[in-house]
Amino acid sequence: MYSRKKIIPSNRSRILECIYRNAPVARTEIAKITGITPATVTNTAAQLIDDGIITEIGEAAPKEMSSGRKRILLDIVPSCFYAIGAEFTREALTACICDMKGNICFEKTLSFPDGICGPVAARIIDTIEEIVKNSRLDWNRFVGIGIALPGQIDADGNPLIAGRRIWKQFRPGELYQHFPVPVAMENHVRCIALGAYLFLPNRIPDSFSLFHAGSGMFCATMLDGELFTGRHNAAGEIGHTTAREHGPLCECGKRGCLQVYSSEPHIVAAARTIYRDSPGTALRSLADRAEDISLEHVLTAYQMDDPAVKALINDALRCLSISIANIIIILNPGKIFMHGRLFSRESIWTALKEYVDRQLAFVGESYHASIESMPCSPSDGARGGCALAVSRFFL
Ligand SMILES: [Zn+2]
């Protein structure tokens, strides 16, 4: 039976997205890319200019000019509106205000070294209200709020993978009701992928996967400018694919999930055991107590060639490389961006790429170039929340 897959975007929405992805861009180019008639592009652009949403920023360079009419280039006006984004994890809550080009204008982070406690929604509300007040922007300047979630929820607000302590403290309904602007929620890695797609158009292709390995693990995939979410919005839980059938127990109830080998908490916990059991470990020169060992210490010990730490990280990278290669073989997304602090050190990144290359030896060179490291910052999730708001309520 035929069922319409999705709402067809309006011409305005398609033209705006085209400008996001191609700016600065001329009206004739927009018509060519979108397939919308030149007359409709001209009329819609005139309305968007009147509304202060886009602006003319000069003519195309002479070498690009075709004979005849001048081609005036268009771009989004960054300050035409603003978006609010927030991300919470077990360790921190970050909220920010971005302009329509993804530039962070105001930001606030609360850290929870012992784990977030109390009602999470109330903390998000307080933090957002505070940055809005500090920004002195009226609520009518905001297109909406995007909340980047450390997991997935279904249409009723229930977590798709239950059992995580953080979900017991989070009541999404309170957030939908509280603000005078609309609120959207989405997995934080999908938000980061949307942020990259909208705010880094020169670097990010229309189709790509964004593989995040941090406290948790998730792989968001964008296909031709659309987030791939799966039949039940559950696509992307790469951390709970099995790396080793009889491995350690995971929080999801299965054994040997990827995230019990390659997520930050697993790596840090295993490094603390090395600290306790191995008097000669380089980790002991970096921290006074096993409990003080952080991911940064582990990465440094790797670079110091500590044998046990190298074995730990290399094992995490081997498990990761199998997952990355599986995605490349099954989805062929064109590009996989790896996102996480683990990939910030050159030697670890090189080792990961070598493992992936071994996995892909049979498919030839074209696959090998498709893995790239994406710089990560603690505000990526909140900024991605802003992109979610732009995508849902502005485009
Ligand atoms: Zn699991």
Residues whose N, C-alpha, C, O or C-beta is under 5 A from the ligand:
A	BS01	ZN	G239 H240 C250 E251 C252 K254 C257
